[in-house]
Amino acid sequence: MLKICLFTALFFATFTPLAAQDAPELPTPQRVELTAVDGITMVSDFYPVPDAEGELPTVILLHGIAGNRNDWNNLTPSMLENGFNVLAVDQRAHGESGGDRDLVAAIGDVQIWLDWLREQPSVEDNSISIIGSSWGTVPALAGCAADPACLTAIAISPGDFPLLDEAMFDSISDRSVLFIVGRNDNVLYDTKKLFERTSGEAAMYIYNTGLHGSAFFASRSSYRTSTLELVVNWLNDHLERPESTPTN
């Protein structure tokens, strides 16, 4: 298969900070509990787009180390408003999920969430993305790479972990990856290395900030609005949706 790199240079985005805004309230989610292959219970919140009909593209959100599914509460409303269902996950050993902090196992857990989503009538089976923050970028990238129907991944403040190896990059080379990082973040160098190792469609945006991971979307973040727009535009460009589905 021909693999084309559509972004051949690094993109240094120097956005003018916008005024911070409060995130709108979240609807009540569906609580989901699934059993991992090692028997632990994993917990997540599923937010279908309110009052929507038919199958829609869906985003899985994976928080960073020591975080939980609520870390994404400032991103989820924008996803819903723009026609994306959301599954916000407590990764193993975090929040209400059991187990230990095991990245190999966490990568395998992603497939369980993907399989569950594809059983939901509101989810378009072949239009799923995974967004990871910091530690969560490892299962986001590797979990997406392992499932050919995961169309795109977004890695926010990723580190160059050994599990993100050449086999992983080969597996995801026919799909797309977006990297987001702060210029003053100590993972900037690692993020550049990851970007340079991609061979498919990829982009990297470097903001003039030290914000890390899901903190980009915090209510007080000066970069919240521009990062939200970046993520929404990327998903609109890379996830399929029925032609009749409106987006804001």
Secondary structure as GFF3:
##gff-version 3
##sequence-region A 1 248
A	DSSP	beta_strand	30	35	.	.	.	ID=ss1
A	DSSP	beta_strand	41	47	.	.	.	ID=ss2
A	DSSP	beta_strand	56	62	.	.	.	ID=ss3
A	DSSP	three_ten_helix	69	72	.	.	.	ID=ss4
A	DSSP	alpha_helix	76	81	.	.	.	ID=ss5
A	DSSP	beta_strand	85	90	.	.	.	ID=ss6
A	DSSP	alpha_helix	103	117	.	.	.	ID=ss7
A	DSSP	beta_strand	123	133	.	.	.	ID=ss8
A	DSSP	three_ten_helix	134	136	.	.	.	ID=ss9
A	DSSP	alpha_helix	137	145	.	.	.	ID=ss10
A	DSSP	beta_strand	150	156	.	.	.	ID=ss11
A	DSSP	alpha_helix	166	171	.	.	.	ID=ss12
A	DSSP	beta_strand	176	182	.	.	.	ID=ss13
A	DSSP	alpha_helix	188	197	.	.	.	ID=ss14
A	DSSP	beta_strand	201	207	.	.	.	ID=ss15
A	DSSP	three_ten_helix	213	217	.	.	.	ID=ss16
A	DSSP	alpha_helix	224	238	.	.	.	ID=ss17
###
